[in-house]
Amino acid sequence: MGGKDDRNFFRVDAFAPVFARVVLKEEMDSLTCELLPDMEAYNVMLTTDVKRVNISGAGMYFESDISFRLGDIIRVALVFKDIYEGIVVLYGKVIRSGRERGHFGIAMDFMNIDQAVIDVITRFVLQRERELIAEKRVGWL
């Protein structure tokens, strides 16, 4: 998604509940990607629209109903249902934004991401890869 570190991570297409918004100015001093074990919020997120995402440990692309501008700092909350029983909160800078077939395609590079969050994303990517391999073996694709 823009940085040379992208090559250090596998990326995968998937579908997940996604909620994104622009970061408020008063939040700018405390942007740290995190894992939130809040089950009430998790249940709310499960009712959020499922979007197509392409994610790695360095950044992600996702479909959005709203547009973001290049350079916007955004907060994205995702649910990786079978990997983490909570919400994964990611912060990043928008590096691509454009209209695509009835939605906006948003690409972001992650900011202030720690190893625990990268580990959850990596587990999700590996699980999704296993699912894709199994689907090809059975002939679903």
TILUM-763622 format. One line per 2 residues: number of its first residue (from 1); for each residue x, y, z of N, C-alpha, C. Coordinates in steps of 0.02 Angstrom, whole numbers. Layout:
% TILUM-763622
NUM) X,Y,Z,X,Y,Z,X,Y,Z  ... $
This chain:
% TILUM-763622
1) 41,-60,0,0,0,0,42,63,0  103,55,-15,141,116,-20,211,111,10 $
3) 219,76,65,283,73,97,321,10,81  387,12,89,426,-48,74,411,-104,124 $
5) 384,-87,183,367,-138,232,309,-182,209  271,-161,158,216,-201,132,240,-269,111 $
7) 301,-274,87,328,-337,62,340,-387,118  340,-364,180,352,-408,236,288,-442,260 $
9) 231,-426,230,167,-452,252,129,-483,194  95,-538,208,48,-565,160,-15,-523,164 $
11) -52,-520,109,-116,-485,111,-169,-531,82  -231,-519,102,-285,-563,81,-350,-524,73 $
13) -391,-546,26,-459,-519,18,-505,-557,65  -552,-521,95,-600,-552,140,-661,-506,146 $
15) -708,-527,186,-765,-486,203,-769,-481,278  -781,-421,304,-784,-410,377,-826,-349,393 $
17) -857,-349,452,-890,-288,474,-838,-232,483  -851,-175,453,-804,-119,455,-841,-55,471 $
19) -813,-15,518,-839,51,532,-780,99,528  -786,151,487,-730,198,479,-754,270,488 $
21) -710,311,515,-725,382,522,-660,422,524  -665,486,509,-607,531,513,-591,542,586 $
23) -527,545,603,-505,558,671,-514,632,686  -541,646,745,-551,715,766,-485,746,788 $
25) -478,812,781,-415,846,799,-395,833,871  -444,831,916,-428,820,987,-404,749,1001 $
27) -412,703,954,-389,634,963,-318,624,936  -292,670,898,-229,660,862,-170,641,906 $
29) -169,662,969,-112,647,1012,-112,576,1039  -167,540,1032,-171,474,1063,-193,419,1014 $
31) -163,419,955,-181,370,904,-137,308,911  -166,254,936,-130,191,941,-178,135,922 $
33) -158,96,873,-198,39,854,-205,-7,915  -264,-37,923,-274,-77,984,-326,-131,974 $
35) -326,-176,1022,-375,-230,1025,-422,-215,1082  -487,-209,1067,-537,-194,1119,-579,-255,1132 $
37) -576,-282,1193,-614,-342,1209,-686,-327,1229  -713,-271,1209,-780,-249,1229,-833,-289,1193 $
39) -865,-336,1228,-914,-380,1196,-977,-343,1175  -997,-292,1211,-1057,-254,1191,-1044,-219,1125 $
41) -987,-187,1119,-970,-154,1056,-960,-205,1001  -932,-263,1019,-922,-317,970,-989,-338,940 $
43) -1039,-347,982,-1106,-366,958,-1135,-312,913  -1124,-249,929,-1147,-194,887,-1111,-196,820 $
45) -1046,-208,821,-1007,-212,759,-1032,-268,714  -1056,-323,742,-1080,-378,702,-1142,-359,662 $
47) -1176,-305,682,-1234,-282,643,-1214,-229,592  -1150,-209,593,-1124,-160,544,-1118,-194,476 $
49) -1127,-155,424,-1122,-183,357,-1055,-218,347  -1058,-276,316,-998,-313,298,-971,-283,234 $
51) -907,-270,233,-874,-239,175,-818,-284,151  -801,-277,88,-742,-311,61,-681,-274,85 $
53) -633,-312,110,-570,-283,132,-512,-322,101  -456,-289,95,-394,-321,76,-345,-296,128 $
55) -318,-341,169,-281,-319,228,-214,-356,234  -166,-320,262,-102,-348,282,-82,-314,347 $
57) -24,-331,372,0,-300,434,23,-228,424  27,-205,362,50,-136,349,-6,-88,330 $
59) -61,-115,304,-115,-71,283,-173,-110,256  -223,-73,233,-282,-107,207,-318,-65,156 $
61) -357,-99,115,-405,-69,69,-473,-92,93  -523,-48,90,-591,-70,107,-641,-30,67 $
63) -700,-60,60,-755,-26,27,-792,15,80  -814,75,60,-846,121,106,-906,154,73 $
65) -957,168,113,-1014,205,89,-1000,280,87  -948,301,123,-930,372,124,-859,381,97 $
67) -847,441,72,-782,456,43,-736,486,97  -672,473,89,-621,506,130,-572,539,82 $
69) -539,591,105,-491,627,63,-421,599,72  -380,605,20,-310,586,25,-279,624,83 $
71) -241,589,124,-208,621,181,-249,621,245  -314,608,240,-355,603,302,-326,550,347 $
73) -328,563,412,-311,513,462,-378,483,484  -384,418,477,-448,387,493,-440,332,546 $
75) -496,318,579,-501,264,628,-547,212,598  -523,150,596,-562,95,568,-570,42,623 $
77) -632,22,634,-646,-32,681,-670,-92,640  -640,-150,653,-656,-211,616,-670,-268,665 $
79) -705,-318,640,-714,-379,678,-687,-437,637  -642,-475,667,-618,-537,637,-648,-593,680 $
81) -709,-608,667,-752,-649,710,-720,-712,738  -688,-751,697,-661,-815,721,-589,-809,748 $
83) -561,-750,746,-491,-741,766,-485,-705,833  -526,-653,842,-522,-612,903,-593,-594,925 $
85) -610,-610,986,-677,-596,1013,-680,-525,1039  -672,-478,995,-675,-408,1012,-667,-368,948 $
87) -648,-305,957,-642,-260,900,-569,-242,890  -547,-243,828,-480,-221,809,-487,-148,786 $
89) -453,-103,820,-455,-32,803,-389,-13,770  -394,15,710,-336,33,671,-338,107,652 $
91) -282,139,654,-276,208,632,-230,209,572  -245,253,525,-201,258,467,-215,319,426 $
93) -171,328,378,-174,385,332,-202,360,265  -252,396,239,-282,378,175,-231,392,119 $
95) -215,340,80,-167,348,26,-200,341,-43  -263,318,-43,-302,314,-105,-376,316,-87 $
97) -413,354,-127,-485,359,-117,-518,373,-183  -567,333,-201,-600,345,-265,-666,308,-270 $
99) -707,331,-315,-773,301,-327,-763,236,-366  -796,183,-344,-791,117,-377,-859,82,-374 $
101) -889,70,-430,-951,30,-435,-997,36,-374  -1023,94,-361,-1073,102,-308,-1047,111,-238 $
103) -982,115,-230,-952,128,-164,-887,166,-173  -855,183,-119,-789,214,-121,-737,162,-102 $
105) -682,161,-138,-626,118,-122,-575,159,-84  -560,138,-22,-515,175,22,-455,131,38 $
107) -395,158,28,-333,123,48,-298,164,100  -272,130,151,-239,166,206,-176,128,227 $
109) -127,166,249,-67,139,281,-77,146,356  -64,92,394,-74,94,466,-22,139,500 $
111) -43,168,556,0,210,597,0,181,668  56,185,702,61,167,773,30,98,788 $
113) 52,49,749,25,-18,758,76,-60,797  52,-94,849,98,-135,889,94,-208,869 $
115) 139,-247,896,146,-317,876,83,-358,892  49,-344,946,-12,-382,963,-65,-374,909 $
117) -73,-314,884,-122,-302,831,-99,-335,766  -36,-329,750,-9,-362,690,-20,-438,695 $
119) -10,-466,754,-20,-538,764,-92,-559,749  -141,-520,771,-211,-536,757,-225,-532,682 $
121) -199,-479,650,-208,-472,577,-176,-531,541  -116,-550,562,-80,-605,530,-118,-670,538 $
123) -145,-683,598,-186,-744,609,-246,-743,562  -278,-685,555,-336,-679,510,-316,-694,438 $
125) -261,-664,416,-238,-674,347,-222,-748,335  -188,-780,381,-170,-851,372,-233,-895,372 $
127) -281,-881,416,-343,-920,416,-380,-911,350  -383,-850,326,-418,-837,262,-382,-872,204 $
129) -316,-872,204,-278,-908,153,-294,-982,154  -298,-1012,214,-315,-1083,220,-385,-1096,191 $
131) -433,-1050,206,-501,-1057,179,-500,-1055,103  -462,-1008,74,-459,-1002,1,-429,-1064,-31 $
133) -377,-1091,0,-346,-1152,-26,-396,-1210,-22  -433,-1216,33,-483,-1269,40,-538,-1262,-12 $
135) -560,-1200,-24,-612,-1188,-74,-589,-1208,-144  -526,-1193,-161,-500,-1211,-226,-495,-1287,-233 $
137) -475,-1320,-178,-469,-1392,-179,-536,-1426,-191  -588,-1398,-161,-655,-1427,-168,-687,-1404,-233 $
139) -662,-1350,-260,-688,-1326,-324,-742,-1273,-318  -744,-1237,-262,-795,-1185,-253,-780,-1123,-292 $
141) -717,-1113,-311,-700,-1051,-347,-697,-1062,-421 $
